[in-house]
Amino acid sequence: MFEFTKNTFKHGVHPPEHKEETNGLPIRQFSFAPVITLPTSQHLGKPSKIIVHEGQEVQRGQLLAEADGFMSVPLHAPVTGRVRKIGTMPTISGKMADGIFLESLPASGQEVIEGQPIPWSSSAEEILQGIQAAGIVGLGGAAFPTHVKLKIPEGKRCDTLLINGIECEPFLTTDHRVMLEQADDIFMGIRYVMKATGARRAILGIEANKQDAADHLMERIPADLPLEIRVVPVKYPQGAEKMLITSILGLEVPSGGLPIDVNVVVINVATTAEIGRLLPHGRGIQERVITITGPGVKKKGNYLIPIGTPLRYILEEVGVDGQIKEVYMGGPMMGVAVSNLDISITKGTSGVVVFSEQQVTSSQPEYPCIRCGACVDACPLSLNPSKLGILAKNEAYDLMASDHHLMDCFECGSCAYVCPSHIPLVQYFRISKSIVRKRAAKKQLAHG
């Protein structure tokens, strides 16, 4: 079934899309870097536990680090090579983390190890175990362990599986190309996820600027797959779970709640494709599709890149114009500007966007809030970013959380985007949320 809906969430913004330079470029295999750097913390939760040793030769797809508990996933070798070193390495957070330096073998054919296949007819528990064993996390950017997300809590039920093919972040076209080139993997992944969650129907949401992907998938839906495709208007941040649920299902996730509270599970389309691609072979994830783009990039495109490929190597391979001024991992709205080119691609990296000196204007000075209300009109959750920003400056963090729903903010950046005073609201909210979480953890520890 195919349907175009005019329904959407309230508020939001319309930043320039900048997708036309890569949305027509097919996925290409990226070259293998001489040294792959693999931090063990590539997901939310506990880092994986290293099981290899220095000097050991490993094959592509081999287990390098095992899951350390339920809220953890394993790490597999993205290349055939030799473990040069086990030590600390820089990460996008600015902190050092434990990891593996893997030297690739140039003469290797880089074949991937086959594992124990998991048919989609397996039990829900077996599928969840298979997803964890494959090291799969959310590929939309959050990197939340997928098996944890798909496990339905006691007393809850999933009626609808919502596949997120929105990709509203400017510049990025990763999911768009996956939908055009990996339809069979997506359909197989949907079968696995429906079985794991018990969902009775699946809906794939796609924004109207990807009509070709909607048409392509619609023509190929297997007759026995209860899948609907819904095309929604283009608006940012429609790819956020709560916004997508409102746009497509007309439901509102309660404050502080999760999609399962309205009997829905949301999963990214690229994550779904990886499940459909890996589980039939019992393999682990070793690479992912990433958009490399931006005004500063010469060879823009969508590339299948081994996880752990250093950012510096990627930029050397694609070429950059002039002096690099800013590099974002992810898109410019919700991504993170990197301060170190020696960090590597992780499972959650959906894009690399590069700006050179010519495209980046000097940073604008911050002015006092003029209470214009633009941020209130933009916030998709109907929060009051202006009030929250003032409270943040006054360090009233507990009040922000208790009375003004700070923790509901998912840092989409819409408020900062429209602010005429150039107030870095998202940065204020990130710091405030971090302080609130630390205080809550400290209080919980004090009470045993």
C-alpha positions in Angstrom: 0.0 0.0 0.0 1.2 3.5 -0.9 0.0 6.7 0.6 1.0 10.4 0.6 -0.1 12.2 3.7 -0.2 15.9 4.4 -0.1 15.2 8.1 3.0 16.4 10.0 4.1 17.5 13.5 3.7 21.1 14.8 6.5 23.6 14.4 9.9 22.6 13.0 12.1 24.4 10.4 13.1 24.2 6.8 16.9 24.5 6.5 18.4 24.2 3.0 18.6 20.5 2.0 21.9 20.4 0.1 21.2 16.8 -1.0 21.3 17.1 -4.8 25.0 16.7 -5.1 25.0 13.1 -3.7 21.5 11.7 -3.8 22.0 10.5 -7.4 25.4 8.9 -6.7 25.4 5.1 -6.2 27.1 3.5 -3.2 30.8 2.8 -3.8 33.3 0.7 -1.9 35.9 2.8 -0.1 39.5 1.8 0.0 41.0 0.1 3.1 43.2 2.3 5.2 46.6 1.0 6.2 45.7 1.2 9.9 42.1 0.9 11.2 41.5 2.3 14.7 38.6 0.8 16.6 37.4 2.2 19.9 35.6 -0.3 22.0 32.9 2.3 22.9 31.0 2.7 19.7 27.5 2.5 21.2 25.5 3.7 24.2 26.1 1.4 27.1 29.0 -0.6 28.2 32.1 -0.8 25.9 32.9 -4.2 24.4 35.6 -6.4 25.9 38.7 -7.0 23.9 39.5 -10.7 23.3 42.5 -10.5 20.9 46.1 -9.7 21.6 48.9 -7.6 20.1 50.5 -9.3 17.1 47.6 -11.6 16.4 46.4 -12.0 12.8 42.7 -11.7 12.3 40.3 -12.2 9.4 37.7 -9.8 8.2 34.5 -10.4 10.2 36.3 -12.1 13.1 35.3 -11.2 16.6 37.7 -8.7 18.2 35.8 -7.7 21.3 32.8 -9.4 22.9 29.7 -7.8 24.4 30.1 -7.0 28.1 26.6 -7.5 29.3 23.1 -6.9 27.9 23.6 -3.2 27.2 26.7 -3.8 25.0 27.5 -5.2 21.6 30.6 -7.0 20.2 33.1 -5.5 17.7 34.3 -7.4 14.5 37.3 -6.9 12.3 36.5 -4.6 9.4 39.6 -5.8 7.6 41.9 -8.8 7.5 45.1 -7.8 9.2 47.3 -7.9 12.3 46.6 -6.3 15.7 49.4 -3.7 15.8 48.5 -2.3 19.2 45.9 -2.3 22.0 45.8 1.1 23.7 44.0 4.4 24.0 42.8 6.5 21.1 41.0 9.8 20.6 37.2 9.8 20.1 34.6 12.3 18.9 33.7 13.2 22.5 37.2 14.6 23.0 38.0 11.8 25.5 40.5 9.0 25.1 39.1 5.5 25.0 40.5 1.9 24.9 40.7 0.4 21.4 42.4 -1.7 18.8 44.9 -0.5 16.2 44.5 -3.0 13.3 47.0 -3.1 10.5 45.4 -4.2 7.2 47.1 -6.8 5.0 47.3 -5.3 1.4 47.6 -8.7 -0.2 44.4 -10.1 1.4 41.3 -10.6 -0.7 39.3 -9.3 2.3 36.7 -12.1 2.2 34.3 -12.0 5.1 34.0 -14.9 7.5 30.6 -16.8 7.4 28.9 -17.5 10.7 25.9 -19.5 11.8 22.9 -18.3 9.8 19.8 -17.2 11.7 16.7 -17.7 9.6 13.9 -15.1 10.1 11.6 -17.9 11.1 13.7 -18.2 14.3 12.2 -17.3 17.7 12.1 -13.7 18.8 14.7 -14.4 21.4 17.0 -16.1 18.9 16.7 -13.1 16.6 17.5 -10.6 19.3 20.5 -12.7 20.3 21.6 -12.7 16.6 21.3 -9.0 16.3 23.4 -8.5 19.4 26.0 -11.0 18.2 26.2 -9.1 14.9 27.1 -5.9 16.8 24.3 -3.9 15.3 23.4 -0.5 16.7 21.2 2.3 15.4 22.8 3.6 12.3 20.9 6.8 12.2 23.4 8.4 14.6 22.3 7.5 18.1 24.2 4.1 18.1 21.8 2.6 20.7 22.1 -1.2 20.8 19.4 -2.5 18.5 18.7 -5.7 20.4 17.9 -3.6 23.5 15.6 -1.3 21.5 13.7 -4.2 20.0 13.2 -6.2 23.2 9.6 -5.4 24.3 9.4 -4.7 28.1 7.1 -6.8 30.3 3.5 -5.5 30.2 4.0 -3.7 26.8 3.2 -4.7 23.3 4.2 -3.5 19.8 1.3 -3.1 17.3 3.2 -1.1 14.7 6.8 -1.2 13.4 7.7 2.2 12.0 10.7 2.2 9.7 12.4 5.6 9.6 13.5 6.5 6.0 13.0 10.2 6.6 16.7 11.4 6.7 15.8 15.0 7.3 19.3 16.1 8.2 20.8 18.5 5.5 23.5 17.1 3.2 23.0 13.4 4.1 21.8 10.9 1.5 22.9 7.6 3.1 19.4 6.3 3.8 18.2 7.5 0.4 20.7 5.4 -1.4 20.2 2.4 0.8 16.5 2.5 0.0 17.3 2.6 -3.8 20.0 -0.1 -3.7 19.2 -2.5 -0.9 15.5 -3.1 -1.1 15.7 -6.9 -0.6 17.8 -6.4 2.5 15.3 -3.9 3.9 12.4 -6.3 3.3 14.3 -9.2 4.9 15.2 -7.0 7.9 11.5 -6.0 8.3 10.6 -9.7 8.6 13.2 -10.2 11.3 12.2 -7.1 13.3 8.5 -7.9 13.0 9.2 -11.4 14.4 11.4 -10.0 17.2 8.8 -7.4 18.3 5.6 -9.1 17.5 4.4 -6.2 15.4 1.3 -6.9 13.2 2.1 -4.3 10.6 5.0 -2.2 9.4 5.0 1.3 7.9 8.0 2.8 6.1 8.0 6.6 6.4 9.8 8.6 3.6 10.0 12.3 3.0 8.6 13.7 -0.3 12.1 14.6 -1.5 12.8 10.9 -1.9 9.8 10.0 -4.0 12.0 7.8 -6.3 12.9 5.7 -3.3 9.2 5.4 -2.3 8.3 4.3 -5.9 11.2 1.9 -6.1 10.3 0.1 -2.8 6.6 0.1 -3.6 7.1 -1.8 -6.8 9.1 -4.5 -5.0 7.2 -5.2 -1.8 6.7 -8.9 -1.4 3.1 -9.9 -1.6 3.2 -11.6 1.9 4.8 -8.7 3.7 2.3 -6.4 5.6 4.2 -3.2 4.7 2.8 0.2 4.0 4.7 3.1 2.6 3.8 6.6 3.7 5.3 9.7 2.0 5.2 12.8 4.3 6.0 16.5 3.7 9.6 17.7 4.0 10.3 19.3 7.3 13.1 19.2 9.9 13.3 17.3 12.4 10.7 14.9 11.0 13.2 12.0 11.4 13.0 12.2 15.2 11.0 9.3 16.6 8.4 11.2 18.4 7.9 13.6 15.4 7.6 10.7 12.9 5.0 8.9 15.1 2.9 12.1 15.2 3.2 12.6 11.5 2.3 9.1 10.4 0.2 7.7 13.2 -1.3 10.8 14.7 -0.1 9.7 18.2 1.8 11.6 20.8 4.4 10.0 22.9 4.0 11.2 26.5 6.6 13.5 28.1 9.4 11.4 29.4 8.0 8.3 27.6 9.1 6.1 24.8 7.5 5.0 21.5 6.6 1.6 23.1 4.3 3.6 25.4 2.0 4.1 22.4 2.6 0.5 21.1 5.1 1.5 18.5 8.8 0.6 17.8 10.8 2.9 15.5 13.9 1.7 13.7 16.1 3.3 11.1 15.9 2.0 7.5 19.7 1.4 7.2 19.7 -0.5 10.5 16.8 -2.6 9.1 18.8 -3.3 6.0 21.9 -4.4 8.0 19.7 -6.9 10.0 18.4 -8.3 6.7 21.9 -8.4 5.2 23.9 -9.9 8.1 21.6 -12.3 10.0 21.1 -14.8 7.1 24.9 -15.2 7.0 25.5 -15.0 10.8 28.0 -12.2 10.1 29.0 -9.1 12.2 28.9 -5.6 11.0 32.2 -4.4 9.6 31.3 -1.5 7.4 28.5 1.0 6.8 27.3 3.4 4.1 28.4 7.0 4.8 27.7 10.3 2.9 31.0 12.2 2.4 30.0 15.7 1.2 30.0 19.4 1.8 31.4 22.4 -0.1 34.9 21.5 0.8 34.9 17.9 -0.6 36.1 17.2 -4.2 34.9 13.6 -4.6 31.6 13.7 -2.9 29.6 10.5 -2.7 28.0 7.7 -0.7 30.6 5.2 0.3 30.7 1.8 1.9 33.4 2.4 4.5 35.1 0.0 6.9 34.3 0.9 10.5 37.4 2.3 12.1 38.7 4.1 9.0 40.5 7.3 10.3 38.9 10.6 9.3 42.2 12.0 8.1 42.6 9.1 5.7 39.0 9.6 4.3 39.7 13.3 3.7 42.9 12.5 1.9 41.2 10.0 -0.4 38.2 12.2 -1.4 40.3 15.4 -1.5 39.4 18.7 0.0 39.4 22.3 -1.3 41.6 24.8 0.4 42.1 24.9 4.1 39.6 22.9 6.1 37.6 25.1 8.5 35.0 22.7 10.0 34.3 19.0 9.7 31.1 17.5 11.0 30.5 13.9 11.9 26.8 13.5 11.0 24.9 16.5 9.6 25.3 20.2 10.4 22.1 20.3 12.5 22.6 17.4 15.0 26.1 16.3 14.1 29.3 17.1 16.1 32.0 19.4 14.8 35.3 17.5 15.3 38.4 18.9 16.8 40.7 16.0 15.9 41.1 14.4 12.4 42.7 11.3 13.9 39.3 10.0 15.2 37.8 7.2 13.2 34.5 6.3 11.6 32.2 4.4 14.1 29.0 2.4 13.7 26.9 5.5 14.4 28.6 7.7 11.8 26.1 8.5 9.0 28.0 11.3 7.3 31.0 13.5 7.1 30.4 17.1 6.0 33.3 19.3 5.3 33.5 23.1 5.1 36.5 25.1 4.0 37.6 28.6 5.0 35.6 30.2 2.1 32.3 28.7 3.2 32.5 29.4 6.9 31.9 33.0 8.1 33.3 34.3 11.3 31.4 33.1 14.3 28.6 35.5 15.2 28.7 37.2 18.6 26.1 36.2 21.0 23.5 38.8 22.0 21.0 38.9 24.8 17.6 37.1 24.2 15.1 39.6 22.8 12.2 37.3 23.6 11.0 37.3 20.0 9.5 33.8 20.3 11.1 32.4 17.2 12.6 29.5 19.1 9.2 28.7 20.7 7.6 28.6 17.2 10.4 26.3 15.9 10.6 23.8 18.8 8.9 20.5 17.6 8.2 19.5 21.2 6.6 22.9 22.1 9.2 23.6 24.8 10.3 27.1 25.7 13.9 27.3 24.6 14.2 30.9 25.5 13.2 30.3 29.1 15.4 27.2 29.3 18.4 29.2 28.0 17.9 31.9 30.6 17.6 29.2 33.4 20.8 27.5 32.0 22.7 30.8 32.3 21.6 31.1 35.9 22.5 27.5 36.5 19.0 26.6 37.6 19.4 23.0 36.2 17.0 21.2 38.5 14.3 23.8 37.7 14.9 23.3 34.0 14.3 19.5 34.4 11.4 19.6 36.9 9.3 22.4 35.6 10.4 23.0 32.0 10.8 19.4 30.5 14.6 19.8 29.8 15.1 16.1 29.4 12.5 15.9 26.6 14.7 18.0 24.4 16.5 15.8 21.8 18.9 18.5 20.7 17.6 18.9 17.1 19.0 22.5 16.9 15.9 24.1 15.5 15.9 26.7 18.2 19.5 27.7 17.7 18.9 27.7 13.9 16.3 30.5 14.1 17.7 32.5 17.0 18.5 36.1 15.8 20.7 36.6 18.8 22.9 33.6 17.9 22.5 32.1 21.3 24.0 28.6 21.3 20.9 27.1 23.0 21.7 23.4 22.1 25.1 23.6 23.8 23.5 25.1 26.9 21.0 22.3 26.9 23.6 19.6 26.5 25.6 20.9 29.4 22.5 21.2 31.5 21.3 17.7 30.8 24.7 16.3 31.6 24.7 18.1 35.0 21.1 16.9 35.7 22.1 13.3 34.9 25.2 13.5 37.1 23.2 14.8 40.0 20.6 12.1 39.6 23.3 9.4 39.5 25.0 10.9 42.6 21.7 11.0 44.5 20.9 7.4 43.5 24.4 6.3 44.7 23.9 8.1 48.0 20.6 6.2 48.6 22.2 2.9 47.9 
